[in-house]
């Protein structure tokens, strides 16, 4: 079985692997579960969630669907999750689709014990012009100019936790296209 990885997925697995914990991950907005597959392959116990199964999910996962613990859950309803929390929560390419992204972010923090890994497109990278939740309705950059939201609003919303951000490529072709992902890592202070 060869589920293709990319720079983006490799980085998520690396960031999850850096943390000393029980290796339990909750993936919110799992899509076709390629990231989930690579986390499982790296030894993580993964719960994969999304608000619905899509045609892409069914088509792309034929070979590895049996490995997944997939559950229907909505990040806008924290009670829809089968667990109260996990040490690591991963949420990639979701918040740009949600009108109420601040509630989603608040719920992501509640679900996270130690590390939250979030990715959103930089500016209009990877834009999908359709009504939410399929299309994008939120766009961020580093200073909030030109109609974008300021990405550092997440740093304010997650205080007092540690916040890191980096602009990364997701695929090799991003080197020429200029598209990027803003990768945020939020580490909760463990008492």
Steps between C-alpha positions, in 0.01 A plus 500: 500500500650833394307802625681802365641741754611856441701770673193607696409154631863424582519822705182416695637154585832657603332756728285229661805277545698768683264485796554245773154368571279194468482545120123553489387734223165647405483622140222752440399548137679185383388521136637199314704401809843499332644684801328250730651210307852639539447570871379140547802376306721701740346316799227742609155396621282721281133593511410650160200734493314712250152643475412260218647234274561629151533326166873580517518322837348183354710506181838585652482269799414167346836348591526628858147562625525189720785660699297805602289583799279747309220685676253763390547810716464876464756734653213744554341249742757373749248246632507322163847357575545157657784623720526799731861563401818356356863595553538611138232655281558563129275729296626575150317703237175536696472844662497682167172319423312601816306819559528440877872413494553660844261250663676221310838622628368519857373141469832384356676640808253321728566170321880540530699383802850587378550604135264646241621503139298720262551593137319769302582630152708817481292777341310341211725198454302192398181709489180312434231750399175343615266567790623368836554241627622370161660830395727741681359797690806597710841618388804587715835667460758637743380858538126503426526736202325488165187339642672204664465404865814526712627149579623619840140516619550129577792584728270731697220241510727224634668692782665401731615209283813506284437595137730437204430577136682430177420544133567163332456337163260210475609349170815539292304689232435774758861606447401639160134590568574707811218335694567435868345365816520683831588225748414581862616298798339570835659334800292502815671558830476177694476548875 
